[in-house]
C-alpha cells in the first residue's frame, strides 16, 4: 500500500486558488480593455428604457438625431446621436 506524502492536498488547493485568481484577474482585465466607445463624438449614452420608448413611438430616427444599439445580445449598449 502506497503512502501519500503529507501536504499533497494543501499543494493542490494552493494551485487551484492560484488558478482561480489568475482567471478572475484575466476576466476583469479583458472586460476593461474592451469598454465600448460611442459611435462618434456627437453621441451620448442612452438608457434601454429611452431607446425602447423611442422605438415604440417610431422615433428611432428624426430630424434632430437617431438612436443606435450595438454590442452583443447579452450586453447591449444604447446611444443617441445628434445630426
C-alpha positions as CSV (number, residue, x, y, z in Angstrom):
1,X,0.0,0.0,0.0
2,X,1.3,3.4,-1.0
3,X,1.5,6.2,1.5
4,X,0.8,9.7,0.4
5,X,3.1,12.4,1.4
6,X,1.7,14.9,3.8
7,X,0.8,18.2,2.2
8,X,-0.3,16.9,-1.2
9,X,-3.8,18.2,-0.7
10,X,-2.5,21.5,0.6
11,X,-0.4,22.0,-2.6
12,X,-3.4,21.0,-4.8
13,X,-5.6,23.5,-3.0
14,X,-2.9,26.2,-3.4
15,X,-2.6,25.6,-7.1
16,X,-6.4,25.7,-7.6
17,X,-6.6,29.0,-5.7
18,X,-3.9,30.5,-7.8
19,X,-5.6,29.3,-11.0
20,X,-8.9,30.9,-9.9
21,X,-7.2,34.2,-9.0
22,X,-5.5,34.3,-12.4
23,X,-8.7,33.6,-14.3
24,X,-10.6,36.3,-12.3
25,X,-7.9,38.9,-13.0
26,X,-7.8,38.0,-16.6
27,X,-11.6,38.4,-16.9
28,X,-11.5,41.8,-15.2
29,X,-8.6,43.0,-17.3
30,X,-10.2,41.9,-20.6
31,X,-13.6,43.5,-19.8
32,X,-12.0,46.8,-19.0
33,X,-9.9,46.7,-22.2
34,X,-13.0,46.2,-24.3
35,X,-15.1,49.0,-22.9
36,X,-17.3,50.2,-25.7
37,X,-16.8,53.7,-27.1
38,X,-19.5,55.9,-28.6
39,X,-20.0,55.5,-32.3
40,X,-19.0,59.2,-32.8
41,X,-18.2,62.4,-30.9
42,X,-21.8,63.6,-31.2
43,X,-23.3,60.5,-29.4
44,X,-24.3,60.2,-25.8
45,X,-25.3,57.2,-23.8
46,X,-29.0,56.4,-23.7
47,X,-30.9,54.0,-21.5
48,X,-32.7,50.9,-22.7
49,X,-35.9,52.5,-21.5
50,X,-35.3,55.6,-23.5
51,X,-34.4,53.5,-26.6
52,X,-37.5,51.3,-26.2
53,X,-39.7,54.3,-25.8
54,X,-38.4,55.9,-29.0
55,X,-38.8,52.6,-30.8
56,X,-42.4,52.3,-29.7
57,X,-43.2,55.8,-30.9
58,X,-41.3,55.3,-34.2
59,X,-38.8,57.9,-33.3
60,X,-35.5,56.0,-33.7
61,X,-34.7,58.4,-36.5
62,X,-35.9,62.0,-36.5
63,X,-34.7,65.4,-37.8
64,X,-32.7,66.0,-34.7
65,X,-30.8,62.7,-34.4
66,X,-31.0,58.9,-34.2
67,X,-30.6,56.1,-31.8
68,X,-28.0,53.4,-32.2
69,X,-28.0,50.0,-30.5
70,X,-24.8,47.9,-30.6
71,X,-23.0,45.2,-28.6
72,X,-23.6,41.6,-28.0
73,X,-27.1,40.2,-27.3
74,X,-26.3,39.7,-23.7
75,X,-24.7,43.1,-23.3
76,X,-26.3,45.9,-25.4
77,X,-25.3,49.5,-25.5
78,X,-27.6,52.3,-26.5
79,X,-26.6,55.7,-27.9
80,X,-28.4,58.8,-29.1
81,X,-26.5,60.7,-31.8
82,X,-27.3,64.2,-32.9
83,X,-27.2,65.2,-36.5
